[in-house]
Amino acid sequence: MGAGEEGGVRVLIACEFSGVVRNAFRALGHQAFSCDLLPAADGSGWQYHYQGDVMHVLGLGWDLMIAHPPCTHLCVSGARWFKDKQAEQVEAVAFFLALVNAPIPRIAVENPIGIMSTRYRKPDQIIQPWQYGHGETKATCLWLKNLPKLEPTQIVEGREARIHKMPPSKDRGYLRSITYQGIADAMAAQWGEVLTARAA
């Protein structure tokens, strides 16, 4: 992944198939790669996207990881089914903690409001799309390691819960997981700048 590339920091976007966050970092000149069990939705090949288990690539010398672990068995919206999926929840918690404790110096793990606030610790911050140019609501928790809190970039009107109101479909889970472009751009600009400054 990324052999022969020069310039920028090495960034792993874990559990991302859309390429939105990866491409935001690459647009600023960073060596960013995504990893997911699914193929890259934008058609990116192995040069920019590893299709497989993220555990296989955690030790490749990344400067930063932004991880989006699956939230199905962790978020409060699925609480009514927790008692019937205890084994799945144990596995989901273990995966979340494996990402948090990965051998990478700077880490951001995002998830909706859910059980990790008590199973692990409270998030460092909770952000909303309307703070980053999207007039919608979708509370997203960020657990940060050696990274500053994300600063709002464009507070806009509108508090539409579009994601929550999506009708049932086979693609609903995938669509709900895609990072808003404004948030991806903020991550790339703010955290990429911090890492570049420290590396200089």
Secondary structure, DSSP 8 states (H G I E B T S, - for coil): --TT--SS-EEEEET-SS-HHHHHHHHTT-EEEEEESS--TT---TTTEEES-GGGTTTS--SEEEE----TTTBGGGGGGGGG-HHHHHHHHHHHHHHHTSS-SEEEEEEESBTHHHHT---SEEE-GGGBT--B---EEEEEES------SB--S--B-TTTT----TTHHHHHHS--HHHHHHHHHHHHHHHHHHH-
